[in-house]
């Protein structure tokens, strides 16, 4: 595949934990698709369950910015920053958490 040929993909190559240099040189610079394996060894993937987050940080207050139109343009000067509020972490991450807890307790 040439650098400008973006339409031909015969088979998507799989590579194990490439270095940044290898990825950039062999795939990114050619805009060539690749499947990267073995790169996700982050303990949080297994540790951060709903129950764990509820126990450890569930009632921690976090500041959030709320959009009037549900869109975030990245421009804080357009009034977006005026719509700030505090909310419990668990309610922000799992907005239906209270609803599900009520069902489980009633069940």
N, CA, C and O atoms as CSV, one atom per row, in Angstrom:
chain,resi,resn,atom,element,x,y,z
A,1,UNK,N,N,0.857,-1.172,0.000
A,1,UNK,CA,C,0.000,0.000,0.000
A,1,UNK,C,C,0.901,1.232,0.000
A,1,UNK,O,O,1.845,1.315,0.786
A,2,UNK,N,N,0.616,2.165,-0.860
A,2,UNK,CA,C,1.393,3.399,-0.902
A,2,UNK,C,C,0.858,4.384,0.103
A,2,UNK,O,O,-0.235,4.206,0.641
A,3,UNK,N,N,1.633,5.433,0.359
A,3,UNK,CA,C,1.237,6.417,1.364
A,3,UNK,C,C,-0.075,7.105,1.005
A,3,UNK,O,O,-0.821,7.495,1.904
A,4,UNK,N,N,-0.376,7.262,-0.270
A,4,UNK,CA,C,-1.590,7.969,-0.679
A,4,UNK,C,C,-2.750,7.043,-1.012
A,4,UNK,O,O,-3.837,7.518,-1.341
A,5,UNK,N,N,-2.546,5.754,-0.936
A,5,UNK,CA,C,-3.599,4.796,-1.247
A,5,UNK,C,C,-4.409,4.504,0.015
A,5,UNK,O,O,-4.010,3.688,0.846
A,6,UNK,N,N,-5.555,5.183,0.147
A,6,UNK,CA,C,-6.366,5.046,1.356
A,6,UNK,C,C,-7.565,4.136,1.139
A,6,UNK,O,O,-8.407,4.001,2.027
A,7,UNK,N,N,-7.653,3.513,-0.024
A,7,UNK,CA,C,-8.846,2.734,-0.331
A,7,UNK,C,C,-8.627,1.233,-0.288
A,7,UNK,O,O,-9.604,0.485,-0.255
A,8,UNK,N,N,-7.392,0.764,-0.286
A,8,UNK,CA,C,-7.117,-0.663,-0.359
A,8,UNK,C,C,-6.662,-1.191,0.999
A,8,UNK,O,O,-5.630,-0.781,1.531
A,9,UNK,N,N,-7.453,-2.103,1.542
A,9,UNK,CA,C,-7.069,-2.802,2.764
A,9,UNK,C,C,-7.336,-4.272,2.522
A,9,UNK,O,O,-8.484,-4.695,2.388
A,10,UNK,N,N,-6.279,-5.037,2.468
A,10,UNK,CA,C,-6.437,-6.468,2.206
A,10,UNK,C,C,-6.714,-7.233,3.504
A,10,UNK,O,O,-7.617,-8.068,3.560
A,11,UNK,N,N,-5.942,-6.945,4.529
A,11,UNK,CA,C,-6.097,-7.603,5.816
A,11,UNK,C,C,-5.558,-6.651,6.873
A,11,UNK,O,O,-4.542,-5.989,6.662
A,12,UNK,N,N,-6.235,-6.585,8.000
A,12,UNK,CA,C,-5.776,-5.697,9.068
A,12,UNK,C,C,-4.782,-6.463,9.929
A,12,UNK,O,O,-5.090,-7.514,10.491
A,13,UNK,N,N,-3.587,-5.906,10.014
A,13,UNK,CA,C,-2.505,-6.534,10.760
A,13,UNK,C,C,-2.738,-6.379,12.261
A,13,UNK,O,O,-3.281,-5.371,12.713
A,14,UNK,N,N,-2.324,-7.380,13.019
A,14,UNK,CA,C,-2.349,-7.339,14.484
A,14,UNK,C,C,-0.912,-7.225,14.967
A,14,UNK,O,O,-0.027,-7.949,14.510
A,15,UNK,N,N,-0.692,-6.290,15.914
A,15,UNK,CA,C,0.646,-6.157,16.488
A,15,UNK,C,C,0.526,-6.092,18.007
A,15,UNK,O,O,-0.453,-5.574,18.544
A,16,UNK,N,N,1.532,-6.622,18.684
A,16,UNK,CA,C,1.548,-6.679,20.149
A,16,UNK,C,C,2.349,-5.512,20.702
A,16,UNK,O,O,3.543,-5.400,20.428
A,17,UNK,N,N,1.718,-4.652,21.467
A,17,UNK,CA,C,2.341,-3.540,22.180
A,17,UNK,C,C,3.448,-2.829,21.394
A,17,UNK,O,O,4.616,-2.897,21.776
A,18,UNK,N,N,3.098,-2.162,20.323
A,18,UNK,CA,C,4.136,-1.470,19.549
A,18,UNK,C,C,4.658,-0.247,20.297
A,18,UNK,O,O,3.950,0.334,21.120
A,19,UNK,N,N,5.883,0.134,20.011
A,19,UNK,CA,C,6.386,1.395,20.543
A,19,UNK,C,C,5.726,2.526,19.754
A,19,UNK,O,O,5.178,2.304,18.675
A,20,UNK,N,N,5.783,3.720,20.298
A,20,UNK,CA,C,5.231,4.872,19.596
A,20,UNK,C,C,5.887,5.036,18.225
A,20,UNK,O,O,5.216,5.317,17.233
A,21,UNK,N,N,7.193,4.858,18.188
A,21,UNK,CA,C,7.933,5.032,16.939
A,21,UNK,C,C,7.492,4.025,15.880
A,21,UNK,O,O,7.280,4.389,14.723
A,22,UNK,N,N,7.354,2.763,16.275
A,22,UNK,CA,C,6.919,1.722,15.339
A,22,UNK,C,C,5.518,2.024,14.831
A,22,UNK,O,O,5.253,1.929,13.633
A,23,UNK,N,N,4.621,2.390,15.743
A,23,UNK,CA,C,3.249,2.700,15.336
A,23,UNK,C,C,3.223,3.866,14.357
A,23,UNK,O,O,2.563,3.788,13.321
A,24,UNK,N,N,3.931,4.943,14.670
A,24,UNK,CA,C,3.935,6.116,13.791
A,24,UNK,C,C,4.555,5.802,12.440
A,24,UNK,O,O,4.017,6.177,11.398
A,25,UNK,N,N,5.689,5.112,12.461
A,25,UNK,CA,C,6.415,4.832,11.224
A,25,UNK,C,C,5.654,3.868,10.312
A,25,UNK,O,O,5.574,4.095,9.104
A,26,UNK,N,N,5.094,2.791,10.880
A,26,UNK,CA,C,4.518,1.727,10.062
A,26,UNK,C,C,3.017,1.849,9.810
A,26,UNK,O,O,2.496,1.243,8.874
A,27,UNK,N,N,2.314,2.633,10.642
A,27,UNK,CA,C,0.863,2.656,10.501
A,27,UNK,C,C,0.298,4.073,10.386
A,27,UNK,O,O,-0.406,4.392,9.428
A,28,UNK,N,N,0.608,4.906,11.354
A,28,UNK,CA,C,0.045,6.255,11.373
A,28,UNK,C,C,0.452,7.054,10.143
A,28,UNK,O,O,-0.395,7.691,9.517
A,29,UNK,N,N,1.721,7.030,9.790
A,29,UNK,CA,C,2.184,7.823,8.649
A,29,UNK,C,C,1.562,7.364,7.332
A,29,UNK,O,O,1.452,8.147,6.388
A,30,UNK,N,N,1.155,6.092,7.269
A,30,UNK,CA,C,0.506,5.570,6.065
A,30,UNK,C,C,-1.020,5.539,6.188
A,30,UNK,O,O,-1.726,5.165,5.250
A,31,UNK,N,N,-1.507,5.934,7.351
A,31,UNK,CA,C,-2.952,5.867,7.638
A,31,UNK,C,C,-3.469,4.444,7.427
A,31,UNK,O,O,-4.540,4.229,6.860
A,32,UNK,N,N,-2.696,3.506,7.887
A,32,UNK,CA,C,-2.988,2.084,7.722
A,32,UNK,C,C,-3.648,1.558,8.996
A,32,UNK,O,O,-3.103,1.743,10.084
A,33,UNK,N,N,-4.793,0.914,8.890
A,33,UNK,CA,C,-5.445,0.372,10.094
A,33,UNK,C,C,-4.624,-0.755,10.701
A,33,UNK,O,O,-3.931,-1.493,10.001
A,34,UNK,N,N,-4.720,-0.867,12.012
A,34,UNK,CA,C,-3.995,-1.906,12.730
A,34,UNK,C,C,-4.775,-2.248,13.994
A,34,UNK,O,O,-5.440,-1.386,14.568
A,35,UNK,N,N,-4.696,-3.481,14.420
A,35,UNK,CA,C,-5.283,-3.908,15.692
A,35,UNK,C,C,-4.135,-4.088,16.668
A,35,UNK,O,O,-3.238,-4.901,16.444
A,36,UNK,N,N,-4.166,-3.323,17.753
A,36,UNK,CA,C,-3.108,-3.378,18.763
A,36,UNK,C,C,-3.582,-4.276,19.897
A,36,UNK,O,O,-4.652,-4.063,20.466
A,37,UNK,N,N,-2.785,-5.270,20.215
A,37,UNK,CA,C,-3.156,-6.200,21.285
A,37,UNK,C,C,-2.188,-6.070,22.453
A,37,UNK,O,O,-1.059,-5.607,22.289
A,38,UNK,N,N,-2.643,-6.483,23.635
A,38,UNK,CA,C,-1.794,-6.514,24.813
A,38,UNK,C,C,-1.420,-5.165,25.381
A,38,UNK,O,O,-0.484,-5.069,26.175
A,39,UNK,N,N,-2.127,-4.126,24.995
A,39,UNK,CA,C,-1.741,-2.784,25.433
A,39,UNK,C,C,-2.551,-2.296,26.636
A,39,UNK,O,O,-2.225,-1.256,27.208
A,40,UNK,N,N,-3.573,-3.008,27.021
A,40,UNK,CA,C,-4.431,-2.556,28.115
A,40,UNK,C,C,-4.172,-3.387,29.369
A,40,UNK,O,O,-4.849,-4.387,29.608
A,41,UNK,N,N,-3.204,-2.976,30.155
A,41,UNK,CA,C,-2.927,-3.672,31.408
A,41,UNK,C,C,-3.078,-2.683,32.560
A,41,UNK,O,O,-2.152,-2.482,33.345
A,42,UNK,N,N,-4.236,-2.078,32.648
A,42,UNK,CA,C,-4.521,-1.056,33.635
A,42,UNK,C,C,-5.420,-1.658,34.701
A,42,UNK,O,O,-6.517,-2.121,34.389
A,43,UNK,N,N,-4.978,-1.661,35.955
A,43,UNK,CA,C,-5.739,-2.295,37.040
A,43,UNK,C,C,-7.145,-1.748,37.177
A,43,UNK,O,O,-8.048,-2.472,37.596
A,44,UNK,N,N,-7.350,-0.494,36.834
A,44,UNK,CA,C,-8.670,0.113,36.972
A,44,UNK,C,C,-9.710,-0.593,36.112
A,44,UNK,O,O,-10.897,-0.560,36.435
A,45,UNK,N,N,-9.295,-1.219,35.041
A,45,UNK,CA,C,-10.252,-1.939,34.195
A,45,UNK,C,C,-10.961,-3.041,34.970
A,45,UNK,O,O,-12.107,-3.376,34.670
A,46,UNK,N,N,-10.288,-3.602,35.961
A,46,UNK,CA,C,-10.868,-4.701,36.732
A,46,UNK,C,C,-11.322,-4.265,38.117
A,46,UNK,O,O,-12.252,-4.841,38.682
A,47,UNK,N,N,-10.666,-3.248,38.663
A,47,UNK,CA,C,-10.932,-2.816,40.027
A,47,UNK,C,C,-12.152,-1.892,40.130
A,47,UNK,O,O,-12.914,-1.985,41.093
A,48,UNK,N,N,-12.339,-1.013,39.159
A,48,UNK,CA,C,-13.354,0.030,39.262
A,48,UNK,C,C,-14.738,-0.465,38.861
A,48,UNK,O,O,-15.269,-0.073,37.822
A,49,UNK,N,N,-15.306,-1.311,39.675
A,49,UNK,CA,C,-16.676,-1.759,39.458
A,49,UNK,C,C,-17.624,-0.706,40.023
A,49,UNK,O,O,-17.192,0.201,40.734
A,50,UNK,N,N,-18.886,-0.820,39.716
A,50,UNK,CA,C,-19.881,0.102,40.245
A,50,UNK,C,C,-19.857,0.109,41.773
A,50,UNK,O,O,-19.872,1.176,42.386
A,51,UNK,N,N,-19.822,-1.061,42.384
A,51,UNK,CA,C,-19.808,-1.144,43.847
A,51,UNK,C,C,-18.553,-0.505,44.432
A,51,UNK,O,O,-18.635,0.186,45.448
A,52,UNK,N,N,-17.400,-0.721,43.814
A,52,UNK,CA,C,-16.151,-0.136,44.293
A,52,UNK,C,C,-16.222,1.390,44.234
A,52,UNK,O,O,-15.889,2.065,45.209
A,53,UNK,N,N,-16.652,1.932,43.099
A,53,UNK,CA,C,-16.736,3.392,42.956
A,53,UNK,C,C,-17.748,3.985,43.933
A,53,UNK,O,O,-17.505,5.049,44.501
A,54,UNK,N,N,-18.871,3.314,44.135
A,54,UNK,CA,C,-19.859,3.809,45.092
A,54,UNK,C,C,-19.269,3.862,46.493
A,54,UNK,O,O,-19.504,4.820,47.230
A,55,UNK,N,N,-18.506,2.845,46.865
A,55,UNK,CA,C,-17.928,2.774,48.200
A,55,UNK,C,C,-16.814,3.794,48.403
A,55,UNK,O,O,-16.772,4.466,49.433
A,56,UNK,N,N,-15.919,3.915,47.438
A,56,UNK,CA,C,-14.727,4.739,47.608
A,56,UNK,C,C,-14.987,6.222,47.357
A,56,UNK,O,O,-14.529,7.060,48.134
A,57,UNK,N,N,-15.699,6.560,46.305
A,57,UNK,CA,C,-15.886,7.980,45.957
A,57,UNK,C,C,-17.334,8.355,45.670
A,57,UNK,O,O,-17.597,9.452,45.175
A,58,UNK,N,N,-18.257,7.486,45.963
A,58,UNK,CA,C,-19.656,7.699,45.607
A,58,UNK,C,C,-20.251,9.006,46.079
A,58,UNK,O,O,-20.971,9.657,45.322
A,59,UNK,N,N,-19.972,9.410,47.308
A,59,UNK,CA,C,-20.564,10.635,47.856
A,59,UNK,C,C,-19.656,11.849,47.748
A,59,UNK,O,O,-19.968,12.899,48.309
A,60,UNK,N,N,-18.548,11.730,47.045
A,60,UNK,CA,C,-17.649,12.857,46.840
A,60,UNK,C,C,-18.305,13.860,45.902
A,60,UNK,O,O,-18.788,13.495,44.830
A,61,UNK,N,N,-18.321,15.118,46.309
A,61,UNK,CA,C,-18.900,16.170,45.472
A,61,UNK,C,C,-17.926,16.556,44.360
A,61,UNK,O,O,-16.745,16.791,44.614
A,62,UNK,N,N,-18.424,16.620,43.143
A,62,UNK,CA,C,-17.618,17.049,42.002
A,62,UNK,C,C,-18.314,18.227,41.332
A,62,UNK,O,O,-19.542,18.313,41.323
A,63,UNK,N,N,-17.516,19.134,40.771
A,63,UNK,CA,C,-18.058,20.262,40.021
A,63,UNK,C,C,-18.260,19.834,38.578
A,63,UNK,O,O,-17.376,19.235,37.966
A,64,UNK,N,N,-19.425,20.145,38.042
A,64,UNK,CA,C,-19.668,19.873,36.624
A,64,UNK,C,C,-20.177,21.139,35.964
A,64,UNK,O,O,-20.766,21.998,36.620
A,65,UNK,N,N,-19.951,21.250,34.672
A,65,UNK,CA,C,-20.498,22.342,33.882
A,65,UNK,C,C,-21.638,21.776,33.057
A,65,UNK,O,O,-21.515,20.710,32.455
A,66,UNK,N,N,-22.730,22.488,33.037
A,66,UNK,CA,C,-23.925,22.007,32.369
A,66,UNK,C,C,-24.230,22.920,31.188
A,66,UNK,O,O,-24.201,24.144,31.315
A,67,UNK,N,N,-24.517,22.324,30.058
A,67,UNK,CA,C,-24.848,23.081,28.859
A,67,UNK,C,C,-26.353,23.274,28.765
A,67,UNK,O,O,-27.119,22.367,29.092
A,68,UNK,N,N,-26.776,24.437,28.324
A,68,UNK,CA,C,-28.209,24.693,28.142
A,68,UNK,C,C,-28.782,23.857,27.005
A,68,UNK,O,O,-29.959,23.497,27.027
A,69,UNK,N,N,-27.941,23.544,25.998
A,69,UNK,CA,C,-28.444,22.826,24.833
A,69,UNK,C,C,-27.825,21.432,24.667
A,69,UNK,O,O,-27.923,20.835,23.595
A,70,UNK,N,N,-27.194,20.918,25.719
A,70,UNK,CA,C,-26.567,19.594,25.734
A,70,UNK,C,C,-25.356,19.475,24.815
A,70,UNK,O,O,-24.905,18.364,24.537
A,71,UNK,N,N,-24.827,20.591,24.344
A,71,UNK,CA,C,-23.643,20.588,23.492
A,71,UNK,C,C,-22.505,21.293,24.206
A,71,UNK,O,O,-22.722,22.289,24.897
A,72,UNK,N,N,-21.311,20.787,24.045
A,72,UNK,CA,C,-20.140,21.442,24.598
A,72,UNK,C,C,-19.244,21.847,23.452
A,72,UNK,O,O,-18.705,20.997,22.744
A,73,UNK,N,N,-19.086,23.132,23.268
A,73,UNK,CA,C,-18.292,23.638,22.153
A,73,UNK,C,C,-16.831,23.823,22.523
A,73,UNK,O,O,-16.005,24.061,21.642
A,74,UNK,N,N,-16.491,23.722,23.791
A,74,UNK,CA,C,-15.133,23.951,24.221
A,74,UNK,C,C,-14.833,25.413,24.481
A,74,UNK,O,O,-13.730,25.756,24.904
A,75,UNK,N,N,-15.803,26.273,24.234
A,75,UNK,CA,C,-15.625,27.713,24.430
A,75,UNK,C,C,-16.306,28.109,25.740
A,75,UNK,O,O,-17.529,28.228,25.805
A,76,UNK,N,N,-15.501,28.309,26.776
A,76,UNK,CA,C,-16.069,28.638,28.082
A,76,UNK,C,C,-16.568,30.078,28.159
A,76,UNK,O,O,-17.243,30.445,29.121
A,77,UNK,N,N,-16.243,30.897,27.160
A,77,UNK,CA,C,-16.677,32.290,27.164
A,77,UNK,C,C,-18.120,32.459,26.695
A,77,UNK,O,O,-18.664,33.559,26.798
A,78,UNK,N,N,-18.742,31.427,26.194
A,78,UNK,CA,C,-20.094,31.559,25.657
A,78,UNK,C,C,-21.189,31.349,26.707
A,78,UNK,O,O,-22.341,31.085,26.361
A,79,UNK,N,N,-20.833,31.465,27.969
A,79,UNK,CA,C,-21.826,31.305,29.023
A,79,UNK,C,C,-21.876,29.919,29.610
A,79,UNK,O,O,-22.559,29.686,30.607
A,80,UNK,N,N,-21.162,29.003,29.004
A,80,UNK,CA,C,-21.173,27.613,29.470
A,80,UNK,C,C,-20.734,27.516,30.922
A,80,UNK,O,O,-21.322,26.768,31.703
A,81,UNK,N,N,-19.697,28.275,31.288
A,81,UNK,CA,C,-19.146,28.197,32.641
A,81,UNK,C,C,-20.116,28.734,33.686
A,81,UNK,O,O,-19.966,28.438,34.871
A,82,UNK,N,N,-21.102,29.514,33.272
A,82,UNK,CA,C,-22.082,30.043,34.216
A,82,UNK,C,C,-23.013,28.957,34.742
A,82,UNK,O,O,-23.613,29.119,35.805
A,83,UNK,N,N,-23.137,27.875,34.026
A,83,UNK,CA,C,-24.042,26.796,34.392
A,83,UNK,C,C,-23.270,25.684,35.087
A,83,UNK,O,O,-23.143,24.581,34.557
A,84,UNK,N,N,-22.756,25.979,36.274
A,84,UNK,CA,C,-21.988,25.001,37.037
A,84,UNK,C,C,-22.838,24.514,38.201
A,84,UNK,O,O,-23.682,25.239,38.728
A,85,UNK,N,N,-22.597,23.282,38.583
A,85,UNK,CA,C,-23.284,22.741,39.748
A,85,UNK,C,C,-22.433,21.663,40.389
A,85,UNK,O,O,-21.509,21.138,39.767
A,86,UNK,N,N,-22.740,21.337,41.616
A,86,UNK,CA,C,-22.075,20.251,42.329
A,86,UNK,C,C,-23.020,19.058,42.333
A,86,UNK,O,O,-24.239,19.196,42.435
A,87,UNK,N,N,-22.416,17.892,42.220
A,87,UNK,CA,C,-23.208,16.668,42.202
A,87,UNK,C,C,-22.345,15.560,42.795
A,87,UNK,O,O,-21.118,15.615,42.702
A,88,UNK,N,N,-22.968,14.560,43.401
A,88,UNK,CA,C,-22.223,13.408,43.899
A,88,UNK,C,C,-21.637,12.648,42.714
A,88,UNK,O,O,-22.289,12.480,41.684
A,89,UNK,N,N,-20.405,12.193,42.875
A,89,UNK,CA,C,-19.714,11.483,41.805
A,89,UNK,C,C,-20.563,10.347,41.249
A,89,UNK,O,O,-20.686,10.202,40.033
A,90,UNK,N,N,-21.141,9.551,42.120
A,90,UNK,CA,C,-21.895,8.379,41.667
A,90,UNK,C,C,-23.113,8.788,40.845
A,90,UNK,O,O,-23.495,8.073,39.919
A,91,UNK,N,N,-23.728,9.924,41.169
A,91,UNK,CA,C,-24.878,10.386,40.396
A,91,UNK,C,C,-24.449,10.900,39.026
A,91,UNK,O,O,-25.201,10.803,38.055
A,92,UNK,N,N,-23.245,11.444,38.954
A,92,UNK,CA,C,-22.735,11.933,37.677
A,92,UNK,C,C,-22.367,10.772,36.754
A,92,UNK,O,O,-22.732,10.770,35.579
A,93,UNK,N,N,-21.648,9.788,37.288
A,93,UNK,CA,C,-21.195,8.663,36.481
A,93,UNK,C,C,-22.326,7.693,36.183
A,93,UNK,O,O,-22.436,7.178,35.070
A,94,UNK,N,N,-23.151,7.451,37.163
A,94,UNK,CA,C,-24.272,6.524,37.012
A,94,UNK,C,C,-25.561,7.269,37.348
A,94,UNK,O,O,-26.087,7.107,38.449
A,95,UNK,N,N,-26.080,8.076,36.433
A,95,UNK,CA,C,-27.238,8.919,36.754
A,95,UNK,C,C,-28.471,8.137,37.184
A,95,UNK,O,O,-29.342,8.694,37.853
A,96,UNK,N,N,-28.570,6.884,36.826
A,96,UNK,CA,C,-29.735,6.075,37.208
A,96,UNK,C,C,-29.458,5.232,38.442
A,96,UNK,O,O,-30.274,4.383,38.801
A,97,UNK,N,N,-28.317,5.451,39.102
A,97,UNK,CA,C,-27.899,4.607,40.221
A,97,UNK,C,C,-28.943,4.579,41.332
A,97,UNK,O,O,-29.237,3.511,41.869
A,98,UNK,N,N,-29.514,5.742,41.691
A,98,UNK,CA,C,-30.521,5.766,42.752
A,98,UNK,C,C,-31.737,4.940,42.358
A,98,UNK,O,O,-32.310,4.235,43.189
A,99,UNK,N,N,-32.125,5.026,41.103
A,99,UNK,CA,C,-33.266,4.274,40.606
A,99,UNK,C,C,-33.016,2.778,40.733
A,99,UNK,O,O,-33.884,2.047,41.210
A,100,UNK,N,N,-31.833,2.309,40.309
A,100,UNK,CA,C,-31.509,0.893,40.375
A,100,UNK,C,C,-31.394,0.421,41.819
A,100,UNK,O,O,-31.825,-0.685,42.144
A,101,UNK,N,N,-30.813,1.255,42.695
A,101,UNK,CA,C,-30.722,0.880,44.096
A,101,UNK,C,C,-32.103,0.674,44.700
A,101,UNK,O,O,-32.309,-0.252,45.485
A,102,UNK,N,N,-33.044,1.530,44.340
A,102,UNK,CA,C,-34.424,1.394,44.851
A,102,UNK,C,C,-35.048,0.091,44.374
A,102,UNK,O,O,-35.743,-0.574,45.143
A,103,UNK,N,N,-34.819,-0.281,43.143
A,103,UNK,CA,C,-35.371,-1.531,42.603
A,103,UNK,C,C,-34.767,-2.718,43.328
A,103,UNK,O,O,-35.488,-3.650,43.686
A,104,UNK,N,N,-33.461,-2.705,43.551
A,104,UNK,CA,C,-32.792,-3.821,44.225
A,104,UNK,C,C,-33.300,-3.951,45.653
A,104,UNK,O,O,-33.577,-5.057,46.118
A,105,UNK,N,N,-33.425,-2.818,46.355
A,105,UNK,CA,C,-33.902,-2.863,47.739
A,105,UNK,C,C,-35.342,-3.340,47.806
A,105,UNK,O,O,-35.705,-4.061,48.735
A,106,UNK,N,N,-36.172,-2.955,46.842
A,106,UNK,CA,C,-37.579,-3.358,46.850
A,106,UNK,C,C,-37.760,-4.801,46.413
A,106,UNK,O,O,-38.727,-5.460,46.796
A,107,UNK,N,N,-36.804,-5.298,45.593
A,107,UNK,CA,C,-36.910,-6.629,45.008
A,107,UNK,C,C,-36.805,-7.697,46.013
A,107,UNK,O,O,-36.876,-8.877,45.669
